Amino acid sequence: MNDFLFEEFNEVSAKQWKQQIQYDLKGADYNEALIWQSPEGINVKPFYHADDFKENFRPVPGQPKSWKIAQSIFIDDEAIANKIALDAIDRGAESIIFSAEKEFDFNKTFASFPFEEIPIYFEIKFLSDAFYSKLILFFSDKKATVHYNIDIIGNLARTGNWFHSLKEDHAILDSILEKNASENILSVHASLYQNAGANIVQQLAYALAHANEYLNHLSPALLQSQIFTFQLATGPNYFFEIAKIRALRILYETLAREYNAREICHIVVTPSKRNKTLYDYNVNMLRSTTECMSAVLGGADAVCNLPYDALYHKSNEFGERIARNQLLVLKHESYFDTVSNPADGTYYIESLTEELAEKALQLFKEIEKGGGFLQQLKDGTIQKKIKESAEKEQQAYNAGQLKLLGTNYHPNKNDRMKEDLELFPFVKNNPVKTLIAPIVEKRLAETTEQERLKTE
């Protein structure tokens, strides 16, 4: 059968395809009619061909054989957090992301927890040597896989301040690392850049420069032991987001090799908040589904979905269940766990991966020439560049070129949301004094929604 097919159909070159397309265009300009440019400056062609590649595709390092369904749980009352975690695991969650703003009781939080089966991630909003020492000691005999995700630079970028001070934060981090060299301590919270409006090249370059600040600080022994956890957010540009995750693995391998550090990284992905909406909120499920698909196909180690009502409702069983079930459907009914690297060898995605990686590497080099990521945070360069990118995207939304269904495209004028708001869904004005201008997450639809709420 295969021989018959190969004999029946002749191989067609890229040149022949283009000639046929130009003929079908009936005089229209090929470049103007069919090539479009992304916000990252990448010209997207109407077709991709083996002839476009002079060399074999570069293998993507560290792609996982399978991905985990993660669920995020906030620790306020330890008993409640424990109950939610165990129930989530019973209903299909394969890893848990615990977040906390204050110290908590380990025994209550992790009562009956299946440590050997379920990886644990932490998002702890404070920095304490004593607390982390006790936390790490608690897990020392549990045979658990734990990612502590400490990111002092990420906290500076997000809040504008160190946890304590530059000197004290580094001293605490050094102490934790030295006492726990074999643990997964460090993280790069790069989702901030996406949610604030950075384009994909910027997200990759800033994530790499962010990680470079830590790599430049670590001792040779720690470079060999630490596996960085990158936390990313995926947006609506489906194929570009697949390529983004693949490009990050390639870029990190290139950087780590220069330090003789471990060349693989761990990637946890959550859908973007930037394109989510209050009105016609059920569309958020469609948005987050395709964004989770990008995460899986790009090679994320874990995917944590964003509940459709996360903007305006407090954490609730229904929203969390729907979010988890979206991932369960992808994994067990759509067979998104059958192949570990499905994007490998696809001409379009391979081309995007290479172009994004090359452009991000060039921007990374410019950041390093400008003094490095921390210096450019302090002088406001990073914030300025993200703001410029975000404003371009906002202008496209305002002009109707970037469409959000149910908000600036086919809105339902009968929608009412004012009485359903349990959370404040807009950027908050925080008068706290900061060392640097923080990078602020902002959704595209905020102004539109605020105007609609006033008229309800």
N, C-alpha and C positions, 0 to 999 in steps of 0.2 A: 504493500500500500504506500509506504513512504517513498520507495523508488519511483512508483508511478507518479506521485505528486511532484517530485523533483524533476522528472523528465517532462511533465506536462506544462510546468510553469517556468519560464526563463527568468533568470536573475535580472533585476532592474536597478540600475545605478542611481545615485542621487541626482546626477545631471539629467538623466532621462525623466525622473519624477518632476524636477523643476520645469523642464521644457513642457511637459504635459500640463502642469498647473498654469504656466504662462499662457498656453494655448487656450485653456478653459476660461481664463480671465478676460479674454476678448479685448485686449488692449489696455486693461487697467494695470496700474503700476503694482508690481509684485510686492515691493517693500511697503508701500502705503496701504495696500489692501489687506495684506495677510501677516505682516510682522508688527507686533506690538511691544512696547518697552515697559518693563516693570519698574516700580519705584526704586529698585536697586540698580537700575541702569542696564538690565539684561534684556537683550533683544530676543524675543521668543518667536521662533520660526513655526511655520505651519506643519512641518514634518522634520523628523530626524532620521538619520540613516547611518549604517555602518561606515560609509565613506567619510563621515564627519570625524572619525576617530583614527588618528595615526598610530596610536598605541593601544594595548589592551587596557581594559578598565582597571582602575586602581581598586584593590580590595579595601573594604571598609573595616577597620580594626575594631574588635571588641563587641561586635553585634551579638546580642543575646540569642540563645537557642529558643527561648520562649519569653513571654512578657507576663508581668503580674498585674492583676486587677487590684488597685489600691483604693482605700477609703480614708478620708481625712476625718479625724475626731478631735474636738476641742476638749481639753481637760479642765473642767470647772469643778464639778462634783465628781470625785474619783469613782464612786460606786456607779454612777450613771454612765461615765465614760467606759468603765469596764463592761457594763451590760450592753452598751451600744456596740463595742468592739466584738464581743463574743457573738452577738446576734449577727453582725455583719459578716463575720467569718463563717458562721453557720449558713448564711445565705449566699455565699460565693466569693466574698472578698479574700484575696490571697496575700495582701500586705496591708499594714495600717500605718497611717501618718498621724502621729499624735502631736498636737500643738498645745502650748501652755504659756501663760503669761506670769505664772507664779509657781513656786515650788509645790510639789504634790507628793502624796503618799504612794510609794512604789507598790507595796504589797496590795493595797486596795485597787489600784489601777490595773494591775496585772494578775489578779487572782484568777486561777484556772486558765491562764493564757497558754496557747500551744506554741511555745517559744521555738521549738525546732522546725516547725512547719511554716510559720508566718513571719516574714521579714518585718522589721519595725523601723520606721523613720521618725525623726523628731524635728519639730519646728518650735524651738524654745526661744521666747522673745526677751530673754535676759541672759546675762553672762556671769556665771559664778563658778569659780574653781572648786569650791567645796561641794556644790550641788552636783556638778558633772562627775566629780570623783566618786560620790555616793551612788550616782546613777550607773556609772560604768561598773562599779564594784557589784552592784545588784545583778547585773547581767553576766558577771564573770563565770558563773557555773550553770548558766541556763542553756548553753549551746544555741544561743539566738544569733541571728544575723541582724545587726543594728547599725543604722546610719545616723550619726548624731547631728550632722549638718550644721556645724558652727561656721558662721560667715560674718566676721566682724566688719569686713569691707562692705558687704551687702547691706548691713544695718546702717552704716554711714551713708550709703547711697540712698537708701529708702527714707531715713529719718532726718538726715542732715547732721547727725551727731554720732559719736562713738557710744558704746554702751556706758563706758565710764570716761575714759580718755584714751588718746592714742597709745600712750605708754602703758597704761594699766591693761587695756584690752590685749595688747600684744604680749604682755607678761603673763596674763591668764591663759591665753591661747598656747603660748610656749610651754607653760607648765602642764596643761592638759595633754599636749602632744608628746612631751617627753615622758610622761608617766604612762601613756597609753599608745605607744607607737604603732601597735598592730591593729588598732581600732580604726573604723571609718569615721574620721573626725571632721574633715573639711568639706565644705560645700560652696558652690557658686550659685547664688539665686539670680539667674539670668532672666527669669520670667518677668521681673520688674521692668526690664528694658522693652519687652514686647508690649506689656500692658500700658506702658507710658507712651507708646507710639513710635518706637525705633523701627526702622526697616530691617529686613532680615540680615543684610550685610552688617549693619551696625550691631544687631544682637549678637552675631557670631564674633565679631571683632571685640566687642566689649566683654563678652564672656571669656574670650581667650586672654585679653589683657587683665581682666579681673583675676583669673587663675594664675597668670604670670606673676602677680604681686605675691602670691603665696609660694609659688615655686621658687622664686628668688629669695625667699625668706627661710626655706626649710633646709635642714642639715642633710648631708648625703644619705644618712641612714633613714631619715623620714621620707626623703624623696623615693626611696625604694619601697617603703611600706605603705604609703598613703595612696588610696584610690579616691579621686575626687568624685563627688556627686554633683552633677549639674542639674539644676531645676529649670526647666524650660516651659514656655507657654506656646501653644500652637494656634495660629490664626486661620482665617478662611481660605487662604491661597493654597489649595490642596497639595499640588505637586511641589510647589516651592517649600512647603513645610516639611514634606517628606525629605526633600533634598537638604533642608537645613540641619536636621538631626544627623544625617549621614556626614555632612560637611564638618560638623562639630567634632565628630569622632576622628576624622582625618586630620583636622587642624590640631586637635589636642595631642594626637600621636606625634605630629611634627614638632610641636613645642616641647613635649615631655622628653623626647629623644635628645634635645639639646641640653637638658639637665641630667640626663641619665636617670630619669624618673620612670615610674611605671607608666606604660604607654596607653593603657586602657582607662576608660572612665565609665562611670555609672550615670545613667540619665533617667530622670523622673519627669514626666510631662503632664501638664494640666491644660485644658482648653483656655483660650484667652478670655479675659473679661471685657476687652476693649470693644468687641462687636456685639455684646449681649445687651438686651433691652428689657425695659419694664413693660411696655405695651406689646400686645401679641406675644406674650412671654413663652408660649408653647413652641414658637419658632426656635427658641434657645436650644431645645432638644435636638433639632435638626442641625443647628450650627455645631453644637458640641459633639454630635455623632461623627460628622465628617472630620472634625479636628482630632478626635480620638483615633479615627482611622489613619490620619496622617502620622500620628505618633507611633502607632503600631507598625505601619509599613516603613517608617523611617528607622525603626530599630530601637525604640525606647525599652528600657529595662522594666519600668513600671509606669502605668497610666492611671491617674486619679481624675475621674470625671468631675465636672462642675455641675451641681444641681441646677436645673432650669430656673429655680426660684431663689438662687443664692443671693441675688442682688437685693431683694426686698423682704425675704422671710428669714427668720432665725432657723438654725439647723433643725430639720424635722424629718421624721421617719419616712414620709412619703417621698419627699424630694430626694433624699439620700438613696432610697430604694430604686427609684426610677433611674438615677444616675448610675448606680451599680448595675442595674439590669441592662442598660445600654451596652456596657462593656461585656456583660455575660452573653448577650446576643451576638456581639462581634466575635467573641472568642469561641463559643460553643455551637452557635447556629449559623454563623457566616464563615466559619473556618479560618478566622484570622490568626489561628495558632498553628496552622498546618505547615507553613514554610517560615523559616527563621529570617530569611533575607530576600523577600519577594521583589524588592526594587532593583536588585543587582542585575545588570545587563540590559536594563530598559534605557534606550538611547536618550529619551527626553530627560529622565531623572538623572542619569549619569552625567549628561551635559550640564544640567542645572547644578548638580553637586560640585562639579569641577569649577564652574564659573563663580558660584557663591564662595567656595573655599578660596579661590584666587583673589577675589575682590576683598574678602574679609581679611586675608593675610596681608594685603597691601595696606588696608586701614589700620590693622594691628601694628604694622611697622611704623606708620605715621604717629600712632599714639606713643609708641616707645621713643621715637625721636623727640616727641614733645614732652618727655619727662616721665612717661608711664601713666597708667590708669589713675592711680591715686592723685598724682599731681594735676591731671586734667580734670578730675572731679573737684579738686580744691579750687582750681582757677575757673571752673564753670564751663569748660569746653564741652564736656560730655553732655551736660544738661542742655546746653545751647543746641547741640547737634540733634539731640533727641527731640527737643521742642520744635526745631525746624521741620523735621520729618513728620512729627505729629500734626503740625499745622497744615502741611500739604495734604495729608490724609483727611484732615477735618474739612478742608476746602473742597475736596472731592466729594465728601459726604454732603456738605451744605449745598453743593451744586447739583446733587442728585446723580453724579457719576458713580459714586459708591453707594450702593443700595442696601438698606436694611429693611427687609420685608416686615410690614406692619408698623413701621416707624416713619421713614421718609419715603416709603414705596408701598402703595396700596394700604395706607393706614385705616384701621377701623375706628371711625369717629365715635362709636358708641362705647369703646373701651373705657373703663373707669378703674383707676388704681389708687386713688388717694386714701381710701379706707383700708387698703390691703397692705400698706407699708408698715412692716415691723422693724425694718432697718432703714437708715438714711443711705440712699443709693448713689449719692453724688460726692464729688470731691469736698472734703471738709477743710475749712480754713482753720489752720492751727497756728496760733500766735506765739508758739514756743520759739525761743531764740535758738538758732542753729549755727554750727560752725561753717557749713556750706549749704548751698541751695539743694534741697532734697529733690530726687527724681520722683515725680508725682504720677501715679497711675490715673488715667482718665478715660472714660468711655466716650465713644463718638456721639452717642445719642443723648448725652446729658442735657444740653441746652434745649433740644427739642422736647424732651420729657418734662423739664421744669416749666416750660411754657404751657404745655398741655395740662399739667397738674393745676396750674393757676386758674385755668378756665373751666375746670370740672365743676 
